[in-house]
Amino acid sequence: MGALNSPLATLASELMADTTSIDQARQSELNELARWTAKSLAERGSADLVFICTHNSRRSHLSQVWAQVGAAVHGLDGVHTFSGGTEATACNPRTVAAMQRAGFGVSVADTQHGEGNPTYRVKAGDGVEPMMCWSKKYGDSANPADGFLAVMTCSSADQSCPLVHGASARFAVPYVDPKVSDGSAEEGATYDERLRQIGTEMLYMMGQVAGEVSP
């Protein structure tokens, strides 16, 4: 965990030590995604995962950054994570605040993708390449065009986008949208809870990938 920011390393260790919140059905879904990720690493030397939700503002970004952290923690060179939506809005400031509370270093980059859609530079630690997060459609030129694994992180995008052009495989791993608590006293706690859930599952999944590719 030395490569991660200290608070984030502590949180990641805590989440990896307790996977009891992942039930058997969910583990099966994550294990299938792990098998395909390991298959891509073996056949292509790399694995591109694109996490997709409707607005690319909350769950898909949290999944993108945690999956990359999971790859770094488990020493999986060649895993690259991205995110996109079926439409573009903005990375929600509440998402950014939750990342910061968890120990990610987040700053605003110079690049702006349209009015009200800033680019956030998310740094997990010295051993992880900084991630650039902004809202975009999944087919944006910043994302891989083919051969990627499409991971649907919300049921709405899963239903409205049955075919993801260019994907070699598609997976449904939906999360409850934390925006249900926006504007309420529970707002911060809801975002933190969702961040922890996604972190637990992405760290678990990448651990399964590591087990698949180990000699």
Backbone as ProteinMPNN parsed JSONL, in Angstrom:
{"seq_chain_A": "MGALNSPLATLASELMADTTSIDQARQSELNELARWTAKSLAERGSADLVFICTHNSRRSHLSQVWAQVGAAVHGLDGVHTFSGGTEATACNPRTVAAMQRAGFGVSVADTQHGEGNPTYRVKAGDGVEPMMCWSKKYGDSANPADGFLAVMTCSSADQSCPLVHGASARFAVPYVDPKVSDGSAEEGATYDERLRQIGTEMLYMMGQVAGEVSP", "coords_chain_A": {"N_chain_A": [[0.814, -1.209, 0.0], [2.191, 1.091, 0.013], [2.435, 2.719, -2.212], [0.21, 4.273, -2.413], [-1.611, 7.25, -1.418], [-1.427, 8.043, 2.025], [-3.893, 8.109, 3.735], [-5.682, 6.931, 1.928], [-4.494, 4.47, 1.462], [-4.836, 3.282, 3.949], [-7.636, 3.093, 4.046], [-8.096, 1.422, 1.803], [-6.845, -0.951, 2.644], [-8.505, -1.604, 4.777], [-10.95, -2.027, 3.438], [-10.318, -4.216, 1.801], [-9.917, -6.141, 3.679], [-12.365, -6.849, 4.589], [-14.785, -8.32, 3.044], [-17.325, -9.164, 3.397], [-19.658, -7.909, 2.806], [-20.188, -8.355, 0.182], [-22.33, -10.212, -1.528], [-23.043, -13.647, -2.6], [-24.169, -13.767, -5.187], [-23.437, -11.32, -6.24], [-20.667, -11.546, -6.105], [-20.302, -13.507, -8.045], [-20.913, -12.085, -10.391], [-18.876, -10.16, -10.362], [-16.668, -11.85, -10.452], [-16.894, -12.89, -13.026], [-16.42, -10.618, -14.576], [-13.789, -10.249, -13.761], [-12.577, -12.544, -14.852], [-12.775, -12.034, -17.601], [-11.244, -9.734, -17.731], [-8.722, -10.721, -17.004], [-8.41, -12.469, -19.155], [-8.223, -10.684, -21.295], [-5.828, -9.409, -20.608], [-4.081, -11.55, -20.897], [-4.323, -12.193, -23.614], [-4.077, -9.804, -25.081], [-2.254, -8.28, -23.778], [-3.029, -6.121, -22.401], [-5.765, -4.517, -20.695], [-8.71, -2.846, -21.108], [-11.081, -1.119, -19.331], [-14.241, 0.238, -19.39], [-16.324, 2.164, -17.565], [-19.728, 2.697, -17.314], [-22.393, 4.942, -16.905], [-25.525, 6.72, -16.808], [-25.179, 9.634, -16.745], [-22.471, 9.968, -16.353], [-21.384, 11.019, -13.933], [-21.272, 10.285, -11.25], [-21.366, 7.347, -10.112], [-19.948, 5.975, -12.149], [-17.511, 7.349, -12.317], [-16.494, 6.935, -9.729], [-16.181, 4.177, -9.853], [-14.301, 3.949, -11.917], [-11.965, 5.182, -10.785], [-11.511, 3.622, -8.49], [-11.187, 1.068, -9.578], [-8.799, 1.402, -10.963], [-7.097, 1.915, -8.832], [-7.321, -0.572, -7.571], [-6.074, -2.201, -9.483], [-3.469, -1.199, -9.32], [-2.801, -1.767, -6.646], [-2.753, -4.552, -6.708], [-0.747, -5.037, -8.46], [-1.177, -5.107, -11.251], [-0.116, -4.578, -14.158], [-0.901, -2.946, -17.191], [-3.633, -2.765, -17.023], [-6.179, -0.523, -17.712], [-8.363, 2.068, -16.894], [-11.5, 3.644, -17.577], [-14.226, 6.01, -18.027], [-17.642, 6.788, -18.896], [-20.713, 8.152, -20.252], [-24.183, 7.716, -21.237], [-25.008, 10.116, -21.902], [-23.563, 13.411, -21.6], [-22.754, 15.338, -18.728], [-21.668, 16.578, -15.996], [-18.939, 15.919, -13.794], [-20.028, 15.256, -10.665], [-19.842, 17.593, -7.988], [-20.192, 16.551, -5.418], [-19.342, 13.955, -5.672], [-16.642, 14.389, -6.11], [-15.965, 15.531, -3.621], [-16.389, 13.341, -1.941], [-14.375, 11.614, -2.847], [-12.142, 13.091, -2.048], [-12.447, 13.053, 0.75], [-11.938, 10.394, 1.159], [-9.258, 10.171, 0.688], [-8.133, 10.534, -1.793], [-6.203, 12.652, -3.889], [-7.405, 15.514, -5.276], [-7.636, 17.819, -7.854], [-8.443, 20.73, -9.841], [-8.067, 20.647, -13.268], [-6.587, 22.448, -16.064], [-8.021, 22.093, -18.395], [-11.247, 22.423, -19.8], [-14.319, 20.966, -20.499], [-16.574, 22.096, -22.108], [-19.073, 24.362, -20.853], [-19.348, 24.424, -17.372], [-18.393, 21.866, -16.967], [-15.884, 20.803, -15.642], [-12.494, 19.473, -15.67], [-11.185, 17.078, -13.55], [-8.254, 16.302, -11.849], [-7.263, 13.378, -10.592], [-5.496, 11.928, -8.075], [-4.143, 9.061, -6.775], [-1.858, 8.255, -5.557], [1.786, 8.095, -5.464], [2.471, 5.856, -6.914], [0.53, 5.457, -8.799], [-0.782, 6.316, -11.89], [-1.989, 9.593, -12.466], [-5.495, 10.23, -12.763], [-7.737, 11.55, -15.135], [-10.713, 13.078, -14.788], [-13.788, 13.765, -16.156], [-17.075, 14.592, -17.325], [-18.368, 12.691, -19.964], [-19.52, 11.226, -23.074], [-19.643, 7.68, -23.551], [-18.466, 6.969, -25.923], [-16.57, 8.886, -26.428], [-13.578, 10.392, -27.744], [-11.509, 10.204, -25.959], [-11.727, 7.791, -24.767], [-11.232, 4.207, -25.181], [-11.853, 2.804, -28.435], [-12.49, 0.279, -29.309], [-12.493, -3.246, -28.42], [-12.692, -3.099, -25.678], [-13.865, -3.642, -22.265], [-17.101, -3.235, -21.331], [-18.667, -1.857, -18.597], [-21.563, -1.637, -16.974], [-22.764, 0.641, -14.74], [-25.124, 1.578, -13.748], [-28.622, 0.921, -13.567], [-30.325, 2.216, -15.309], [-28.742, 3.052, -17.52], [-27.965, 0.538, -18.264], [-30.347, -0.579, -19.207], [-31.11, 1.218, -21.224], [-29.074, 1.142, -23.003], [-28.465, -1.36, -24.541], [-26.638, -2.348, -26.369], [-23.269, -1.815, -26.625], [-21.255, -0.142, -28.587], [-18.289, -1.327, -30.002], [-17.378, -2.671, -27.785], [-15.871, -5.596, -26.419], [-16.983, -7.236, -24.607], [-19.729, -7.151, -22.299], [-20.94, -6.042, -19.167], [-23.119, -6.028, -16.352], [-23.085, -4.224, -13.542], [-24.639, -2.802, -11.441], [-25.11, 0.08, -9.291], [-26.752, 1.689, -6.523], [-27.856, 4.972, -6.999], [-26.161, 7.613, -5.491], [-27.295, 10.113, -5.497], [-29.807, 10.154, -4.469], [-29.788, 11.164, -1.952], [-29.092, 13.783, -2.199], [-28.879, 17.122, -1.103], [-29.836, 16.61, 1.389], [-29.505, 15.912, 4.962], [-28.17, 13.576, 5.096], [-26.512, 13.42, 2.979], [-23.563, 13.497, 2.647], [-22.843, 11.154, 4.032], [-24.145, 9.203, 2.521], [-22.836, 9.348, 0.023], [-20.254, 8.663, 0.857], [-20.719, 6.074, 1.735], [-21.432, 4.817, -0.685], [-19.062, 5.151, -2.107], [-17.361, 3.548, -0.55], [-18.566, 1.042, -0.904], [-18.259, 0.63, -3.683], [-15.476, 0.75, -3.794], [-14.768, -1.5, -2.222], [-15.755, -3.57, -3.859], [-14.421, -3.226, -6.324], [-11.738, -3.497, -5.547], [-11.833, -6.125, -4.624], [-12.527, -7.422, -7.049], [-10.286, -6.884, -8.719], [-8.409, -8.241, -7.267], [-9.221, -10.842, -7.791], [-8.615, -10.915, -10.5], [-5.82, -10.787, -10.355], [-5.347, -13.259, -9.178], [-6.096, -14.897, -11.275], [-4.199, -14.388, -13.261], [-1.783, -15.002, -12.13], [1.105, -17.088, -12.172]], "CA_chain_A": [[0.0, 0.0, 0.0], [3.061, 2.24, 0.101], [2.333, 3.574, -3.388], [-0.998, 5.086, -2.303], [-1.676, 8.269, -0.382], [-1.559, 7.356, 3.309], [-5.283, 7.837, 4.152], [-6.302, 6.02, 0.974], [-3.919, 3.146, 1.712], [-5.505, 2.757, 5.142], [-8.996, 2.727, 3.659], [-8.037, 0.266, 0.9], [-6.546, -2.125, 3.478], [-9.721, -1.896, 5.534], [-11.966, -2.574, 2.532], [-9.896, -5.544, 1.34], [-9.961, -7.077, 4.8], [-13.757, -7.194, 4.903], [-15.603, -8.428, 1.831], [-18.56, -9.865, 3.754], [-20.806, -7.188, 2.247], [-20.391, -8.794, -1.204], [-23.022, -11.497, -1.471], [-22.582, -14.638, -3.564], [-24.6, -13.409, -6.544], [-22.599, -10.201, -6.67], [-19.334, -12.092, -6.331], [-20.312, -14.208, -9.334], [-20.845, -11.06, -11.437], [-17.536, -9.578, -10.331], [-15.727, -12.883, -10.888], [-16.977, -12.98, -14.483], [-15.681, -9.459, -15.073], [-12.376, -10.525, -13.505], [-12.095, -13.544, -15.827], [-12.613, -11.37, -18.892], [-10.105, -8.826, -17.608], [-7.524, -11.558, -17.07], [-8.329, -12.981, -20.521], [-7.715, -9.595, -22.126], [-4.415, -9.237, -20.28], [-3.32, -12.674, -21.459], [-4.369, -12.223, -25.081], [-3.729, -8.513, -25.677], [-1.221, -7.618, -23.001], [-3.648, -4.996, -21.719], [-7.213, -4.635, -20.495], [-9.36, -1.546, -20.977], [-12.409, -1.208, -18.734], [-14.979, 1.493, -19.474], [-17.463, 2.138, -16.658], [-20.746, 3.509, -17.973], [-23.694, 5.224, -16.31], [-26.271, 7.633, -17.67], [-24.644, 10.99, -16.828], [-21.032, 9.98, -16.079], [-21.185, 12.06, -12.93], [-21.094, 9.773, -9.899], [-20.942, 5.961, -9.942], [-18.958, 5.551, -13.143], [-16.214, 7.905, -11.94], [-16.015, 6.219, -8.544], [-15.74, 2.854, -10.302], [-13.077, 4.13, -12.688], [-10.791, 5.448, -9.957], [-11.248, 2.494, -7.601], [-10.659, -0.054, -10.358], [-7.389, 1.673, -11.229], [-6.41, 1.688, -7.564], [-7.249, -2.018, -7.38], [-5.04, -2.733, -10.381], [-2.168, -0.803, -8.776], [-2.573, -2.505, -5.407], [-2.482, -5.954, -7.015], [0.371, -5.138, -9.394], [-1.67, -5.502, -12.568], [0.296, -3.682, -15.233], [-1.666, -3.143, -18.419], [-5.053, -2.474, -16.809], [-6.476, 0.901, -17.859], [-9.785, 2.268, -16.623], [-12.108, 4.834, -18.175], [-15.655, 6.099, -17.734], [-18.43, 7.555, -19.851], [-22.147, 8.088, -20.041], [-25.008, 7.741, -22.43], [-25.015, 11.543, -22.188], [-22.55, 14.104, -20.809], [-23.233, 16.419, -17.857], [-20.477, 17.031, -15.28], [-18.596, 15.119, -12.62], [-20.721, 15.955, -9.594], [-18.95, 18.029, -6.905], [-20.335, 15.665, -4.26], [-18.463, 12.826, -5.975], [-15.288, 14.891, -5.875], [-15.789, 15.688, -2.173], [-16.269, 11.998, -1.354], [-13.024, 11.142, -3.177], [-11.188, 13.808, -1.193], [-12.57, 12.534, 2.115], [-11.375, 9.045, 1.184], [-7.797, 10.245, 0.603], [-7.666, 10.86, -3.136], [-5.856, 14.034, -4.128], [-8.201, 15.974, -6.415], [-7.457, 19.218, -8.214], [-9.069, 21.084, -11.102], [-7.102, 20.824, -14.351], [-6.853, 23.612, -16.906], [-8.936, 21.765, -19.481], [-12.682, 22.453, -19.529], [-15.053, 20.32, -21.595], [-17.877, 22.742, -22.135], [-19.392, 25.15, -19.659], [-19.818, 23.676, -16.216], [-17.91, 20.479, -16.992], [-14.436, 20.864, -15.438], [-11.711, 18.248, -15.605], [-10.545, 16.875, -12.26], [-7.067, 15.448, -11.827], [-7.422, 12.553, -9.392], [-4.233, 11.245, -7.795], [-4.272, 8.096, -5.683], [-0.556, 8.095, -4.914], [2.931, 8.184, -6.37], [2.573, 4.664, -7.745], [-0.631, 5.334, -9.679], [-0.876, 7.429, -12.836], [-3.164, 10.436, -12.198], [-6.652, 10.006, -13.635], [-8.432, 12.772, -15.512], [-12.138, 12.768, -14.709], [-14.794, 14.746, -16.557], [-18.222, 13.89, -17.887], [-18.275, 12.498, -21.409], [-20.184, 10.035, -23.559], [-18.7, 6.562, -23.524], [-17.782, 6.914, -27.21], [-15.663, 10.015, -26.564], [-12.268, 10.016, -28.284], [-10.588, 9.933, -24.856], [-11.934, 6.402, -24.369], [-10.924, 3.239, -26.246], [-12.927, 2.662, -29.418], [-12.854, -1.134, -29.503], [-11.779, -4.229, -27.624], [-12.777, -2.803, -24.251], [-14.909, -4.272, -21.471], [-18.082, -2.234, -20.919], [-19.226, -2.199, -17.287], [-22.698, -0.751, -16.729], [-22.83, 0.865, -13.298], [-26.47, 1.967, -13.33], [-29.642, 0.126, -14.25], [-30.896, 3.004, -16.392], [-27.857, 2.914, -18.672], [-27.995, -0.868, -18.656], [-31.573, -0.815, -19.963], [-31.219, 2.082, -22.403], [-27.921, 0.945, -23.879], [-28.221, -2.802, -24.579], [-25.48, -2.615, -27.211], [-22.199, -0.825, -26.485], [-20.458, -0.297, -29.799], [-16.852, -1.468, -29.82], [-17.034, -3.485, -26.617], [-15.692, -7.026, -26.641], [-17.888, -7.896, -23.652], [-20.539, -6.18, -21.558], [-21.283, -6.538, -17.845], [-24.009, -5.167, -15.574], [-22.724, -4.176, -12.125], [-25.274, -1.531, -11.051], [-25.095, 0.595, -7.924], [-27.787, 2.673, -6.216], [-27.341, 6.318, -7.225], [-26.13, 8.379, -4.238], [-28.017, 11.385, -5.605], [-31.064, 10.052, -3.713], [-29.648, 11.931, -0.714], [-28.636, 15.149, -2.485], [-29.6, 18.187, -0.423], [-30.32, 16.183, 2.705], [-28.483, 15.805, 6.007], [-27.462, 12.298, 4.912], [-25.815, 13.484, 1.69], [-22.17, 13.076, 2.733], [-22.769, 9.758, 4.458], [-24.568, 8.357, 1.399], [-21.742, 9.313, -0.956], [-19.154, 7.891, 1.446], [-21.123, 4.672, 1.727], [-21.33, 4.298, -2.04], [-17.634, 5.076, -2.422], [-16.801, 2.378, 0.119], [-19.093, -0.158, -1.555], [-17.59, 0.469, -4.977], [-14.086, 0.424, -3.505], [-14.696, -2.893, -1.786], [-15.994, -4.485, -4.969], [-13.364, -3.112, -7.335], [-10.536, -4.102, -4.975], [-12.063, -7.565, -4.673], [-12.491, -7.88, -8.435], [-8.915, -6.872, -9.206], [-7.73, -9.338, -6.587], [-9.547, -12.047, -8.553], [-7.823, -10.849, -11.73], [-4.448, -11.151, -9.984], [-5.32, -14.703, -8.98], [-6.211, -15.552, -12.585], [-2.996, -14.211, -14.093], [-0.595, -15.489, -11.436], [1.566, -18.38, -12.703]], "C_chain_A": [[0.857, 1.272, 0.0], [2.932, 3.195, -1.065], [1.149, 4.526, -3.304], [-0.819, 6.202, -1.271], [-2.011, 7.59, 0.942], [-3.008, 7.112, 3.74], [-5.976, 6.843, 3.229], [-5.783, 4.602, 1.157], [-4.586, 2.49, 2.918], [-6.913, 2.289, 4.805], [-8.994, 1.485, 2.773], [-7.754, -1.016, 1.683], [-7.778, -2.572, 4.25], [-10.77, -2.558, 4.644], [-11.595, -3.978, 2.05], [-9.989, -6.585, 2.44], [-11.371, -7.545, 5.12], [-14.602, -7.165, 3.633], [-16.937, -9.119, 2.119], [-19.795, -9.181, 3.179], [-21.105, -7.605, 0.802], [-21.056, -10.162, -1.178], [-22.6, -12.391, -2.637], [-22.959, -14.278, -5.001], [-23.732, -12.286, -7.094], [-21.172, -10.667, -6.939], [-19.257, -12.795, -7.681], [-20.198, -13.221, -10.489], [-19.442, -10.465, -11.519], [-16.481, -10.58, -10.789], [-15.726, -13.032, -12.404], [-16.238, -11.806, -15.13], [-14.178, -9.673, -14.886], [-11.812, -11.513, -14.52], [-11.855, -12.902, -17.192], [-11.443, -10.392, -18.86], [-8.795, -9.593, -17.706], [-7.317, -12.111, -18.48], [-7.759, -11.912, -21.456], [-6.234, -9.355, -21.869], [-3.574, -10.325, -20.924], [-3.234, -12.6, -22.979], [-3.859, -10.942, -25.726], [-2.561, -7.814, -24.983], [-1.735, -6.404, -22.255], [-5.136, -5.273, -21.564], [-7.775, -3.248, -20.26], [-10.774, -1.756, -20.447], [-13.064, 0.169, -18.797], [-16.24, 1.365, -18.617], [-18.491, 3.163, -17.138], [-21.974, 3.679, -17.091], [-24.35, 6.32, -17.142], [-25.55, 8.968, -17.852], [-23.132, 11.083, -16.639], [-20.706, 11.078, -15.066], [-20.89, 11.523, -11.534], [-20.5, 8.359, -9.912], [-19.864, 5.521, -10.922], [-17.576, 6.111, -12.828], [-15.646, 7.2, -10.708], [-15.503, 4.834, -8.916], [-14.426, 2.945, -11.056], [-11.862, 4.287, -11.771], [-10.481, 4.277, -9.027], [-10.71, 1.289, -8.359], [-9.181, 0.155, -10.675], [-6.55, 1.499, -9.977], [-6.255, 0.188, -7.314], [-6.181, -2.651, -8.249], [-3.647, -2.415, -9.84], [-1.822, -1.613, -7.528], [-2.158, -3.944, -5.69], [-1.414, -6.127, -8.099], [-0.016, -5.549, -10.793], [-1.302, -4.449, -13.615], [-0.543, -3.981, -16.473], [-3.155, -2.948, -18.263], [-5.25, -0.962, -16.865], [-7.977, 1.1, -17.693], [-10.25, 3.626, -17.141], [-13.563, 4.907, -17.701], [-16.335, 6.945, -18.796], [-19.9, 7.401, -19.541], [-22.886, 7.909, -21.342], [-25.296, 9.184, -22.826], [-23.989, 12.195, -21.27], [-23.184, 15.216, -19.986], [-22.012, 17.06, -17.18], [-20.201, 16.045, -14.16], [-19.125, 15.878, -11.405], [-19.761, 16.355, -8.47], [-19.046, 17.157, -5.652], [-19.472, 14.413, -4.435], [-17.024, 13.21, -5.673], [-15.012, 14.992, -4.373], [-15.627, 14.336, -1.489], [-14.886, 11.408, -1.638], [-11.995, 11.796, -2.256], [-11.246, 13.304, 0.246], [-11.928, 11.158, 2.242], [-9.85, 9.046, 1.103], [-7.249, 10.429, -0.79], [-7.272, 12.338, -3.168], [-6.573, 14.506, -5.382], [-7.96, 17.472, -6.633], [-8.127, 19.47, -9.555], [-7.986, 21.346, -12.136], [-7.502, 22.021, -15.205], [-7.931, 23.349, -17.95], [-10.391, 21.803, -19.022], [-13.406, 21.886, -20.747], [-16.472, 20.883, -21.647], [-18.145, 23.447, -20.819], [-19.923, 24.261, -18.537], [-19.383, 22.229, -16.173], [-16.387, 20.478, -16.846], [-13.793, 19.484, -15.464], [-11.023, 18.185, -14.247], [-9.371, 15.911, -12.41], [-7.094, 14.689, -10.501], [-6.15, 11.734, -9.198], [-4.391, 10.354, -6.567], [-2.97, 7.92, -4.918], [0.547, 8.117, -5.946], [3.031, 6.985, -7.313], [1.433, 4.477, -8.72], [-0.687, 6.561, -10.592], [-2.119, 8.266, -12.52], [-4.264, 10.189, -13.217], [-7.35, 11.332, -13.894], [-9.921, 12.446, -15.627], [-12.982, 13.969, -15.134], [-15.934, 13.972, -17.204], [-18.131, 13.864, -19.407], [-19.147, 11.321, -21.804], [-19.162, 8.901, -23.66], [-17.919, 6.444, -24.819], [-16.835, 8.07, -27.45], [-14.28, 9.54, -27.022], [-11.234, 9.745, -27.187], [-10.676, 8.489, -24.382], [-11.564, 5.458, -25.508], [-12.125, 3.011, -27.151], [-13.36, 1.216, -29.617], [-12.029, -2.02, -28.577], [-11.856, -4.025, -26.128], [-13.888, -3.609, -23.586], [-15.832, -3.168, -20.967], [-18.742, -2.699, -19.624], [-20.314, -1.186, -16.961], [-22.9, -0.596, -15.225], [-24.17, 1.415, -12.83], [-27.496, 1.222, -14.173], [-30.253, 0.885, -15.411], [-30.058, 2.891, -17.656], [-27.863, 1.476, -19.179], [-29.202, -1.156, -19.538], [-31.622, -0.014, -21.262], [-30.101, 1.873, -23.405], [-27.573, -0.542, -23.944], [-27.01, -3.194, -25.411], [-24.474, -1.486, -27.04], [-21.24, -1.039, -27.642], [-18.967, -0.334, -29.468], [-16.443, -2.355, -28.665], [-16.856, -4.947, -27.005], [-16.553, -7.851, -25.699], [-18.565, -6.809, -22.822], [-20.996, -6.804, -20.249], [-22.194, -5.533, -17.142], [-23.634, -5.292, -14.098], [-23.306, -2.876, -11.548], [-25.139, -1.213, -9.561], [-26.25, 1.568, -7.744], [-27.163, 4.065, -6.326], [-27.331, 7.102, -5.913], [-26.885, 9.702, -4.305], [-29.366, 11.343, -4.889], [-31.007, 10.872, -2.432], [-29.208, 13.37, -0.947], [-29.512, 16.177, -1.772], [-30.121, 17.833, 0.95], [-29.163, 16.124, 3.698], [-27.636, 14.543, 5.838], [-26.578, 12.297, 3.675], [-24.378, 12.938, 1.759], [-22.028, 11.616, 3.089], [-23.151, 8.812, 3.326], [-23.475, 8.239, 0.353], [-20.564, 8.502, -0.426], [-19.473, 6.405, 1.443], [-20.998, 4.069, 0.339], [-19.877, 4.172, -2.479], [-17.005, 3.84, -1.798], [-17.295, 1.082, -0.531], [-18.375, -0.418, -2.876], [-16.119, 0.111, -4.77], [-13.909, -1.021, -3.102], [-14.802, -3.838, -2.969], [-14.917, -4.415, -6.042], [-12.042, -3.689, -6.833], [-10.653, -5.627, -4.975], [-11.896, -8.099, -6.096], [-11.065, -7.924, -8.973], [-8.057, -7.925, -8.495], [-7.983, -10.669, -7.287], [-8.778, -12.087, -9.867], [-6.388, -11.302, -11.443], [-4.319, -12.65, -9.782], [-5.39, -15.457, -10.288], [-4.904, -15.5, -13.366], [-1.728, -14.701, -13.42], [-0.188, -16.851, -11.975], [1.31, -19.511, -11.72]], "O_chain_A": [[0.331, 2.385, -0.011], [3.279, 4.369, -0.937], [1.091, 5.498, -4.057], [0.015, 6.106, -0.372], [-2.806, 6.651, 0.967], [-3.333, 5.977, 4.09], [-6.762, 6.011, 3.683], [-6.538, 3.639, 1.025], [-4.866, 1.292, 2.908], [-7.333, 1.213, 5.23], [-9.809, 0.585, 2.974], [-8.36, -2.053, 1.412], [-8.057, -3.766, 4.363], [-11.405, -3.532, 5.046], [-12.468, -4.834, 1.908], [-10.124, -7.777, 2.164], [-11.554, -8.527, 5.84], [-15.071, -6.109, 3.209], [-17.601, -9.602, 1.202], [-20.857, -9.796, 3.074], [-22.151, -7.252, 0.258], [-20.418, -11.16, -0.843], [-21.893, -11.953, -3.545], [-22.163, -14.464, -5.921], [-23.342, -12.299, -8.262], [-20.543, -10.224, -7.9], [-18.25, -12.686, -8.381], [-19.479, -13.474, -11.456], [-18.893, -10.289, -12.606], [-15.508, -10.203, -11.441], [-14.678, -13.274, -13.004], [-15.518, -11.983, -16.113], [-13.386, -9.317, -15.759], [-10.69, -11.34, -14.995], [-10.858, -13.188, -17.856], [-10.731, -10.239, -19.853], [-7.87, -9.173, -18.402], [-6.182, -12.211, -18.948], [-6.915, -12.203, -22.303], [-5.469, -9.122, -22.805], [-2.486, -10.059, -21.436], [-2.196, -12.91, -23.563], [-3.27, -10.987, -26.806], [-1.962, -6.885, -25.524], [-0.977, -5.73, -21.557], [-5.69, -6.153, -22.223], [-7.37, -2.554, -19.328], [-11.568, -2.483, -21.044], [-12.502, 1.151, -18.313], [-17.117, 0.552, -18.911], [-18.173, 4.335, -17.342], [-22.531, 2.703, -16.589], [-23.748, 6.795, -18.105], [-25.328, 9.397, -18.985], [-22.566, 12.17, -16.753], [-19.867, 11.945, -15.312], [-20.313, 12.236, -10.713], [-19.293, 8.185, -9.747], [-18.961, 4.769, -10.554], [-16.572, 5.432, -13.043], [-14.453, 6.903, -10.655], [-14.507, 4.367, -8.363], [-13.535, 2.118, -10.861], [-10.851, 3.609, -11.954], [-9.311, 3.968, -8.796], [-9.864, 0.562, -7.839], [-8.399, -0.795, -10.66], [-5.427, 0.999, -10.04], [-5.192, -0.271, -6.897], [-5.461, -3.543, -7.8], [-2.75, -3.255, -9.893], [-0.695, -2.084, -7.372], [-1.308, -4.495, -4.992], [-1.202, -7.234, -8.595], [0.732, -6.265, -11.459], [-2.087, -3.548, -13.912], [-0.853, -5.137, -16.76], [-3.884, -2.96, -19.255], [-4.576, -0.213, -16.157], [-8.771, 0.375, -18.292], [-9.507, 4.608, -17.144], [-14.064, 3.985, -17.058], [-15.689, 7.719, -19.503], [-20.286, 6.616, -18.675], [-22.293, 7.945, -22.42], [-25.763, 9.454, -23.932], [-23.588, 11.601, -20.27], [-24.043, 15.949, -20.476], [-21.401, 17.976, -17.731], [-21.118, 15.411, -13.639], [-18.716, 17.011, -11.149], [-18.947, 15.536, -8.041], [-18.074, 17.042, -4.906], [-18.937, 13.879, -3.463], [-16.282, 12.446, -5.056], [-13.948, 14.584, -3.908], [-14.824, 14.195, -0.566], [-14.293, 10.773, -0.766], [-11.09, 11.132, -1.749], [-10.209, 13.147, 0.891], [-11.43, 10.798, 3.308], [-9.213, 8.039, 1.412], [-6.033, 10.478, -0.973], [-7.929, 13.175, -2.549], [-6.361, 13.941, -6.455], [-8.071, 18.276, -5.708], [-8.356, 18.536, -10.323], [-7.094, 22.165, -11.915], [-8.611, 22.541, -15.087], [-8.663, 24.257, -18.344], [-10.722, 21.267, -17.964], [-13.136, 22.279, -21.882], [-17.436, 20.215, -21.273], [-17.515, 23.157, -19.802], [-20.83, 23.453, -18.739], [-19.947, 21.437, -15.417], [-15.673, 20.188, -17.805], [-14.463, 18.464, -15.301], [-10.355, 19.136, -13.842], [-9.491, 14.848, -13.019], [-6.966, 15.281, -9.429], [-5.778, 10.94, -10.062], [-4.722, 10.819, -5.476], [-2.974, 7.488, -3.765], [0.289, 8.152, -7.149], [3.613, 7.093, -8.392], [1.362, 3.454, -9.401], [-0.645, 7.698, -10.123], [-3.197, 7.705, -12.324], [-3.99, 9.966, -14.396], [-7.533, 12.138, -12.981], [-10.329, 11.638, -16.461], [-12.897, 15.046, -14.544], [-15.761, 12.815, -17.586], [-17.855, 14.878, -20.048], [-19.483, 10.495, -20.956], [-17.967, 9.141, -23.832], [-16.824, 5.881, -24.829], [-16.336, 8.231, -28.564], [-13.868, 8.42, -26.72], [-10.201, 9.13, -27.448], [-9.791, 8.016, -23.669], [-11.58, 5.856, -26.673], [-13.269, 3.023, -26.698], [-14.484, 0.961, -30.049], [-11.01, -1.601, -28.028], [-11.158, -4.706, -25.377], [-14.741, -4.185, -24.261], [-15.391, -2.265, -20.255], [-19.305, -3.792, -19.559], [-20.027, -0.017, -16.703], [-23.172, -1.569, -14.522], [-24.342, 1.692, -11.643], [-27.261, 0.931, -15.345], [-30.66, 0.276, -16.4], [-30.593, 2.661, -18.741], [-27.776, 1.233, -20.383], [-29.093, -1.898, -20.514], [-32.115, -0.501, -22.279], [-30.168, 2.369, -24.53], [-26.516, -0.952, -23.464], [-26.418, -4.25, -25.189], [-24.797, -0.324, -27.287], [-20.495, -2.018, -27.664], [-18.457, 0.522, -28.745], [-15.282, -2.753, -28.571], [-17.607, -5.473, -27.826], [-16.822, -9.024, -25.959], [-18.045, -5.704, -22.667], [-21.396, -7.968, -20.221], [-22.048, -4.324, -17.324], [-23.84, -6.339, -13.483], [-22.56, -1.958, -11.207], [-25.066, -2.099, -8.71], [-26.682, 2.202, -8.706], [-26.072, 4.305, -5.808], [-28.377, 7.248, -5.28], [-27.094, 10.345, -3.277], [-30.004, 12.382, -4.716], [-32.045, 11.239, -1.881], [-28.975, 14.104, 0.013], [-30.74, 16.106, -1.834], [-30.769, 18.648, 1.606], [-27.998, 16.268, 3.326], [-26.528, 14.452, 6.366], [-25.96, 11.281, 3.356], [-24.024, 12.025, 1.014], [-21.193, 10.911, 2.522], [-22.557, 7.744, 3.181], [-23.214, 7.146, -0.151], [-19.945, 7.741, -1.17], [-18.603, 5.575, 1.179], [-20.517, 2.946, 0.188], [-19.503, 3.205, -3.142], [-16.206, 3.158, -2.439], [-16.525, 0.135, -0.69], [-17.941, -1.536, -3.153], [-15.576, -0.731, -5.484], [-13.001, -1.697, -3.585], [-14.036, -4.796, -3.076], [-14.541, -5.442, -6.609], [-11.304, -4.303, -7.603], [-9.693, -6.332, -5.288], [-11.214, -9.099, -6.318], [-10.678, -8.899, -9.617], [-7.092, -8.435, -9.065], [-7.095, -11.517, -7.373], [-8.339, -13.151, -10.304], [-5.816, -12.096, -12.19], [-3.313, -13.25, -10.161], [-4.814, -16.538, -10.414], [-4.545, -16.457, -14.052], [-0.69, -14.807, -14.075], [-1.051, -17.695, -12.214], [1.636, -20.663, -12.007]]}, "name": "protein", "num_of_chains": 1, "seq": "MGALNSPLATLASELMADTTSIDQARQSELNELARWTAKSLAERGSADLVFICTHNSRRSHLSQVWAQVGAAVHGLDGVHTFSGGTEATACNPRTVAAMQRAGFGVSVADTQHGEGNPTYRVKAGDGVEPMMCWSKKYGDSANPADGFLAVMTCSSADQSCPLVHGASARFAVPYVDPKVSDGSAEEGATYDERLRQIGTEMLYMMGQVAGEVSP"}
